[in-house]
């Protein structure tokens, strides 16, 4: 009998080749609702896993929780139970004026200011998404009519300590947005022989002073919430279409 992993509580046979990685367990349930059929495998701590099919392709979703330490644990354990392609499906705060709430960001690489990945590789080593996964996400985003941006993002450990100097530094260097898990997912996937990508819904813009859950003068918070919700639904559809492209070699 295959060994059950100590955190995600899954074993070989529970997980499909393709796995979507939201942070929130409730979002894992939402993503699973987009499958043709889905079975809840387990929910333990912040790790919720569902497995099913999408257009006949086996696919899973596992929530990582918040931050790189939890994301690293998730990737390590998924690698042990048969995952091959990981796509982070999450939210992000814009660092450029034109990366607006409700937009989509497809990450090509992540700036590693987190602490967890330094246990695996020196900071000079890049955290880079898989090229073919990126291409599939870009193609799918175009097919589904998304307003999307492609480029480098910043992974931070400290949601409440993203100070103006850091925002100016990384934004000034062209980083599109900031989030808290991608660098670990990219680096650990590389080290464990997996392929990884990330697609993110923009839920704030630090340049404009709107963090997650905030709203701008002259705009109703409810409308911004609706834009974020639509973007989260859209990024899920894009990720699933990208899996179809990868699996069928389109």
N, C-alpha and C positions, 0 to 999 in steps of 0.2 A: 504493500500500500504506500502511495506517495506521501511524503512528509507534508503535514500542514504547516504553512508558514506562520510564525508567531505573532505577526501584526495584522496582515491582511486576512489571515485565517482561511487561505485558499490552498488548494493542492493541484497537482497536475490533473488536467481534465476539467477543472472548473473555469479555466481562463482560455479565451480564444487567442488566436495569433495577433489580432488587432485589438488594442485597448485604448479607450478614451479616458483621459485623466482630468476631471474637474477637481476643484478643491473641496467643495461642499457636498456632503452625503446626500442632501436633498436635491442637489443638481444632478447627482448620479441617477436618481430616480427619474428626474425630468428627461435626461438624455435617454434612458432606457425606454421611455414612452415613445421615442422616435423609432425604435426597433420594430421590425415586423412582428417579432415575438420576443419576450424577455422573461427570464427567471431570476429571482433574487437569490444569489448564492449565499451571501452572509452580510451582516452589518456588525462591526465590532469597533468600538471607539469611533474614530473619525473615518474609518475605512469601510465603505459600502461597495459591494460588487454585484453587478447584474451581468448575465450572459444571455445572448440570444442570437438573432440573425438580422441582417439588413440586406434585402434583395438576394437572399440565399447565402450570404457570406457570414460566417460566424464572427461575432464581435462581442466585446465585453466593455464595461465601464467600471472603473474603480476610483473612488474619491481618495485624494491624497492627504486631506487636511491642509492646514496653512503652513507655508514656509518650506525651505530647502531640507531641513533635517527629516521632516515627514515625507517629503517627496523622494528623497534619497532612499529611505526605507522601502517605500512603495516600489520604486524601480528595481531595487535589489531583489525583493521578494517576487515580483512579477517575472523577472528574468529566470528565476529558479523554477517557475511553474509553467513555462512555455510561451510567454508573451514574446513577440518579435517586433511589432511596430507600435509605438506609443505616440499618441497625440494629445497634448495638453489642450483642454478646452476650458478657458477661464475668462477672467476679467483683468483689466489693466487701466492705468491712468496715463493719459496722453502727456507727452513732453514737448510736442510741437503744436504751434497754433492751429494747424490744419488737421490735427488728429482729434476729432471732436467726439463728444458723447454719442454713442450709437454706431460709430464706425467700427470696422474690423481691422485688427493688426495680425499679420502673419510674420512670425519671427524667423529670421535667418540665423541669428546667434544671440547670446545673452551676455551682458557684462557681469562679471562674477564679483560683486561686492558682498556676497553672502559668506558666512563662515563655514558652512558644512562642506562645500566642495573643496575647500583648502585642505581637508583631511585626505583627499584623493589625488590632488594634483596641484602644483604650484600655480599662483595666480596668473602667470604668463601664458598658461595653457588655455586655449579658447574653449568655450562651450558653444558648440555649433550644431544647428539642426541638420538633419539628413537632407541632401539635395533633392532626392526623388520625392520625399514626403512634402517638402516645400513646394515643389513643382505641382504636385497633385492638389495641394491646398489652394495654390494660386489659380490653377485651372478651374477648380470647383467654385471658387469665389466669383470668378468671371462668369461662369455659366449661370450662377444663381443671382447675378446682378447686384452683388454687394459693393458698397463703397469701402474699399480696403487699401491698406498700406503695407508695404513689404520692407523689412529691414531689421536692424539691430535693436534689441530692447535692453533694458537695465533690470537685473534681478537684485532686489534689496531685502535685507532681513528685518527692517524696522519701519513698519507702516506709519507710525507716529513720529518718526525722526527723519523723514525725507525733507531735509532742510533746503532753503532756497539756493544755497551755494551748490549743493549736489545736483539739484534740478538744473541749474544753469550750466554746470560742468557737463553732465551727460547729455542734456538736451542740446547744448552748444556743439557737442561732438556728433550730433545727428541721431542719437537714440530716439526712437519713436515714442516709447512709453515705458512704464515701470510696473513690475509685478513681483511675485515672491517665490516662484517655484521653477521657472524654466531652466535656469542655469544647472540645477541639479538634475533635472530630467534629461537635458542634452548631454551633460558630461557623463553621467552614470550610464546612459544608453550607449554612448561611444565606448566606454570602458567594458561594458558587458556584452558587446556585440549586437545591440539592438539598434533599430532606426527610430528616430524621434522627430517630432515637429510640434509646433504650438500655434494655435489660433485663438485670438483674444478679443473679447468685446470691450470696447472703451466705455468705462462707466464714470469717468471724471477726466479733468485736464488740469494738471498742476501748474502749467504756465498761466492759465486763466483763473486759477484759484478755486477750482471745483474738484474736490476729492469725492470719493465714493459716497453716495448718499446726499451730496450737496446739490444746490441748484443756484442758477445765476439770476441776478435781478432781471425782471422782465419775462422770465420763463416760469411756467408752472412746474413745480416739482413732479406732479403727476405725469406731465408730458415727458420729462426727462426719464422718469422711471419706465414709461412705456417704450421709449427709444432703447433703453438698455435691455429691457425684456425681449424686444424684437431682435436685437443684436445677438442675444444669447441663444434664442431659438435659431436664428440664421447661422450662427457659427457651428451649431450642432449639425444642421443640415449640410453645411459645407464640409465638415470633418467626415461625415458619413459618405458623402459623395466622393471625397478624396480617397477613402478606403476602397470604394468601388473601382475607382480609376487605378489604384495600385494593384488590386487583386486581379483585375481583368487585363492589365497591361495596356490600357487605352492610351 
